[in-house]
Amino acid sequence: MSAAPFPDLSHESACSLDATGVEHDRGGQVGRGSSVITKPAWRVLPSWYLLTTEDRMIPPAAQRAMSERAGSPVTEVGASHSVYVSQPQAVASLIKEAAGGVPSATTQ
């Protein structure tokens, strides 16, 4: 395994991540079950986007286009596609920001 897709991870972490078998760039299919998606969630639910500027799986320009299409506020971080491994604090901060921006079920 080459650590190339994950330049901000140690070689050991990159190999470990690759060994999980998670579909990083292997063309995995989302929703293999029988569920039918009739409306994308990003059209009806608020969303936030963590743009990874060193991503070698999804180019930053494509990420910008997706986030703009969804109307998501964007936070940029210098990280690879596996930002949740290399910069978990950035991910946690965005989750906290998003959680603070959505009314709770008890107040609706």
PyMOL commands that set and color helices and strands:
alter all, ss='L'
color gray80, all
select helices_A, chain A and resi 11-19+41-44+60-70+83-86+88-100
alter helices_A, ss='H'
color red, helices_A
select strands_A, chain A and resi 49-52+74-77
alter strands_A, ss='S'
color yellow, strands_A
deselect
rebuild
show_as cartoon
